[in-house]
Amino acid sequence: MEVTNVKKRSLRVLFFAAIVILGGVILSVPGYVDAKTAPYIMSIGVAMLFVGIAIQFRKEDIIDERTKKIDMAALAYSWRFTFIVIALLMLVNEFTTIKLGTEAVLSIIFFFMAASQIALTWNFNRRGDV
């Protein structure tokens, strides 16, 4: 049985996820890093683990020109909408009594970008084209 490029990539991601999780566990030993850093490192490893599993179970035959076109359009629209959200966050921070911290702003931007790309990809697939 031949191992395809997608399977090789997922195995690499799973391997590096295991290394990152193990590194977080090792660094959690008192004295190496502060108490907040090790859980973040382990969270990154768990996220990598989920990505590796998703790549492992993805079908290879669904990537064609239409899918690529839809994915690229969804990514482009997501970037444009994210720029608008960044501008709105700047206005909120400047002209309201709500003062957002760096973690809050970065979290809002990160999750908005991911959610908007997923929603736009779903919408474009439902419509059939861009």
C-alpha positions as semicolon CSV with decimal commas, in nm:
position;residue;x (nm);y (nm);z (nm)
1;M;0,000;0,000;0,000
2;E;0,149;0,331;-0,111
3;V;0,151;0,623;0,131
4;T;0,029;0,941;-0,039
5;N;0,161;1,292;0,017
6;V;-0,144;1,382;0,227
7;K;-0,087;1,085;0,454
8;K;0,283;1,169;0,487
9;R;0,197;1,527;0,576
10;S;-0,054;1,418;0,837
11;L;0,198;1,180;0,990
12;R;0,452;1,464;1,011
13;V;0,194;1,690;1,177
14;L;0,102;1,415;1,424
15;F;0,471;1,355;1,501
16;F;0,539;1,724;1,566
17;A;0,218;1,749;1,770
18;A;0,344;1,469;1,993
19;I;0,678;1,648;2,030
20;V;0,509;1,978;2,121
21;I;0,278;1,810;2,374
22;L;0,571;1,620;2,525
23;G;0,772;1,943;2,535
24;G;0,487;2,115;2,719
25;V;0,473;1,832;2,970
26;I;0,848;1,842;3,025
27;L;0,845;2,222;3,058
28;S;0,564;2,202;3,313
29;V;0,819;2,067;3,562
30;P;0,861;2,352;3,809
31;G;1,152;2,578;3,737
32;Y;1,168;2,562;3,356
33;V;0,892;2,806;3,258
34;D;0,623;2,994;3,443
35;A;0,294;2,825;3,525
36;K;0,107;2,990;3,236
37;T;0,339;2,896;2,949
38;A;0,333;2,516;2,962
39;P;-0,047;2,484;2,919
40;Y;-0,028;2,714;2,615
41;I;0,240;2,495;2,462
42;M;0,033;2,182;2,528
43;S;-0,274;2,354;2,377
44;I;-0,077;2,424;2,060
45;G;0,020;2,056;2,049
46;V;-0,341;1,946;2,091
47;A;-0,449;2,181;1,811
48;M;-0,177;2,034;1,589
49;L;-0,302;1,688;1,683
50;F;-0,656;1,774;1,568
51;V;-0,521;1,919;1,242
52;G;-0,320;1,603;1,180
53;I;-0,624;1,386;1,242
54;A;-0,835;1,604;1,010
55;I;-0,572;1,576;0,736
56;Q;-0,556;1,199;0,788
57;F;-0,929;1,152;0,727
58;R;-0,966;1,405;0,445
59;K;-1,058;1,267;0,107
60;E;-0,802;1,334;-0,162
61;D;-1,035;1,338;-0,461
62;I;-1,228;1,649;-0,354
63;I;-0,954;1,893;-0,452
64;D;-1,030;2,020;-0,802
65;E;-1,028;2,360;-0,974
66;R;-1,372;2,452;-0,841
67;T;-1,276;2,371;-0,483
68;K;-0,951;2,566;-0,512
69;K;-1,136;2,863;-0,662
70;I;-1,394;2,859;-0,381
71;D;-1,126;2,824;-0,112
72;M;-0,921;3,113;-0,251
73;A;-1,227;3,337;-0,283
74;A;-1,338;3,255;0,072
75;L;-0,989;3,333;0,200
76;A;-0,981;3,666;0,013
77;Y;-1,323;3,771;0,143
78;S;-1,226;3,660;0,492
79;W;-0,920;3,886;0,482
80;R;-1,132;4,179;0,360
81;F;-1,391;4,128;0,632
82;T;-1,114;4,093;0,891
83;F;-0,973;4,431;0,789
84;I;-1,317;4,580;0,849
85;V;-1,335;4,413;1,191
86;I;-0,990;4,550;1,277
87;A;-1,105;4,900;1,181
88;L;-1,419;4,858;1,392
89;L;-1,215;4,738;1,689
90;M;-0,991;5,042;1,655
91;L;-1,296;5,269;1,653
92;V;-1,447;5,092;1,955
93;N;-1,121;5,123;2,142
94;E;-1,084;5,491;2,055
95;F;-1,436;5,629;2,091
96;T;-1,605;5,420;2,361
97;T;-1,543;5,354;2,725
98;I;-1,472;4,990;2,640
99;K;-1,097;4,936;2,638
100;L;-0,997;4,603;2,489
101;G;-0,672;4,438;2,585
102;T;-0,426;4,285;2,343
103;E;-0,538;3,928;2,412
104;A;-0,903;4,019;2,357
105;V;-0,836;4,195;2,027
106;L;-0,614;3,917;1,894
107;S;-0,867;3,653;2,000
108;I;-1,152;3,838;1,830
109;I;-0,951;3,874;1,509
110;F;-0,832;3,513;1,510
111;F;-1,172;3,357;1,571
112;F;-1,351;3,598;1,335
113;M;-1,111;3,516;1,054
114;A;-1,144;3,141;1,101
115;A;-1,523;3,154;1,137
116;S;-1,571;3,384;0,839
117;Q;-1,359;3,166;0,613
118;I;-1,550;2,854;0,716
119;A;-1,885;3,029;0,668
120;L;-1,787;3,173;0,330
121;T;-1,654;2,839;0,207
122;W;-1,978;2,674;0,311
123;N;-2,183;2,950;0,144
124;F;-1,987;2,934;-0,183
125;N;-2,012;2,554;-0,190
126;R;-2,386;2,578;-0,131
127;R;-2,425;2,833;-0,412
128;G;-2,214;2,622;-0,643
129;D;-1,965;2,887;-0,750
130;V;-1,801;3,211;-0,651
